[in-house]
Amino acid sequence: MKWIKNSQFYQLRLLQGEEILTTLVEFARRVKIKSGVISGLGAGYDFELGYYNISKKSYRRRQLKGEFEIVSLLGNVAWDGKQPVCHCHIVLSDRQMTTYGGHLFAGRVGVTCEISIFPGDKKLSRQLEPETGLKLLSF
């Protein structure tokens, strides 16, 4: 990954083969991002996406093998104890320009993945909400 601080935000270029979420979490840890908004695009391969079923309190996961355009990657940064969490959703497009979207569990960078992170000045955390079974933002 290569990155630069550009005024009030960070611009990142993830490199071919890097795992997207792992790289973002490590970056947030390294530069001590307290909270933030993530926006990105690019290309990647071998994704795992999810859809959360609230009545079952579990994710339905789907593997998408092969190459895809990253049409949009949106998310946020918060903390779960001493670990940063990057909660991201993604829209992908295949060769036929069919789109797939959902919660991003995994994916690797193809040609490039260009990310902007807009940091906040307050540290946000995630806490388990029993009604949903999810660790949601806590203010």
HUKARA-V889782 format. One record per residue. RES is the residue in one small letter. SS is DSSP state (H for helix, E for strand, - for the rest). Layout:
res/ss
RES/SS
RES/SS
This chain:
res/ss
m/-
k/E
w/E
i/E
k/E
n/E
s/-
q/-
f/E
y/E
q/E
l/E
r/E
l/E
l/-
q/-
g/-
e/-
e/E
i/H
l/H
t/H
t/H
l/H
v/H
e/H
f/H
a/H
r/H
r/H
v/H
k/-
i/-
k/-
s/-
g/E
v/E
i/E
s/E
g/E
l/E
g/E
a/E
g/E
y/E
d/E
f/E
e/E
l/E
g/E
y/E
y/E
n/E
i/-
s/-
k/-
k/-
s/E
y/E
r/E
r/E
r/E
q/E
l/E
k/E
g/E
e/E
f/E
e/E
i/E
v/E
s/E
l/E
l/E
g/E
n/E
v/E
a/E
w/E
d/E
g/-
k/-
q/E
p/E
v/E
c/E
h/E
c/E
h/E
i/E
v/E
l/E
s/E
d/-
r/-
q/-
m/-
t/-
t/E
y/E
g/E
g/E
h/E
l/E
f/E
a/E
g/E
r/E
v/E
g/E
v/E
t/E
c/E
e/E
i/E
s/E
i/E
f/E
p/E
g/-
d/-
k/-
k/-
l/-
s/E
r/E
q/E
l/E
e/E
p/-
e/-
t/-
g/-
l/E
k/E
l/E
l/E
s/E
f/-
